[in-house]
Amino acid sequence: MENEALCDHLQNVSEIIPPKDYVCEECIKAGGSWVHLRTCQTCGITLCCDSSPKKHMTAHYHATGHPVISSAEPGEQWLWCYKDDAFAEY
């Protein structure tokens, strides 16, 4: 993903980390539900999106500073950088 228009965080993703499981680990612990899943491209955890009641992936970003996530939804191939509000398809 080399593109001058991308932020440094997105440019530095050399290999996409796939989801280990298609569940939000935090929702499972709490007995909650989710809408869509996202995978952190720093540590590999899969959590729920901002359309989900608990917004666990955004909370993960604020707690850890891990800036880039990917969609964990089948057929979707995109990345999002929280820090720079940047999007990229791959």
Secondary structure, 3 states (H helix, E strand, C coil): CCCCCCCHHHHCCCCCCCCCCCCCHHHHHHCCCCCCEEEECCCCCEEECCCCCCCHHHHHHHHHCCCEEEECCCCCCEEEECCCCEEEEC
